């Protein structure tokens, strides 16, 4: 058996959620110890993952028991397309489910008997990959006669981040290939997501997609001697625009890179510094508006160390704290879907089979997070 995909200890339920009702209140199937265990299936983009997560009422804690995943890596210079990505997920999902169950219950001959519900990503995301994983979730639900819980991908990132870091009610910066949101029961509007901007620029200058374009930009930006180039900086209130910056920096690469007037390191460093400064600015504005002193960074771009350092400096100046994670939970994974899903399950939210369709557009503010108490803003 390979190395463990879940090495963290259980996380106590101390993040300010409403009390967990007894499982009997909503006819939730538990094991002999009264523990509630769910499977989470994520496949909204180029990563497909399966997580097994358990709630123990005795210790009042959540623990990730397993969290394997696979990544579709397209050739250098290309993005991942829905058809090929869906095919990748279909090829790996059964093996991932089997691996997750074996790791979570190594001594259990019938691990399916431990599972209370199947949680899956309902959206947002790419249609083909989403449907591929939803079909797997529906099949398990029928086979094992247990309920389904559809999860908003963005909410999965947020709830996993809150549990993993102990963040009570933070301002959330959600940054990934498909999303750039500042969330505190409100969010900003943008034209393209920061991760999409980074991915497209990486393709433009020929950086590899393995392990990810954003990671390779980060490594280029760290090279000694990288020089800062002035790029457009577009922030209006809580709105940011990355598309103009991308066009400008792509032209800089096209006109100056081969002539030796700039290096890849110069461009990557300048792009990171500019984009991240914009994100820090709008996050600070949200902190002031909502009266919060905690910031939680989630999403694949959130594991960028430079972004974390810049955000930490701002938060420290305001007397607050930064909650950040590494690639294990920032990058798309099944456990995050299980985490948001188990919160919903514990408060009576499940889905009829007819409602388990997927949607490429599923706004974060469409979700009723009934497990969280109301928040009163205190402007600072």
Secondary structure, 3 states (H helix, E strand, C coil): CCCCCCCCCCEECCCCECCCCCHHHHCCCCCCCCCEEEEEEECCCCEEEEEEEEEECCCCEEEEEEEEEEECCCCCCCCCCHHHHHHHHHHHHHHHHHHHHHHHCCCCCCHHHHCCEEEEEEECCCHHHHHHHHHHHHHHHHHHCCEEEEEEHHHHHHHHHHHHHCCCCCEEEEECCCCEEEECCCCCCECCCHHHHHHHHHHHCCCCCCCCHHHHHHHHHCCCCCCCCCCCCCEECCEECCHHHHHHHHHHHHHHCCCCCCCHHHHHHHHHHHHHHHHHHHHHHHHHHHCCCEEEEECHHHHCHHHHHHHHHHHHHCCCEEECCCHHHHCCCHHHHHHHHHHHHHCCCCECHHHCCCCCCCCHHHCCCCCECCCCCCCC
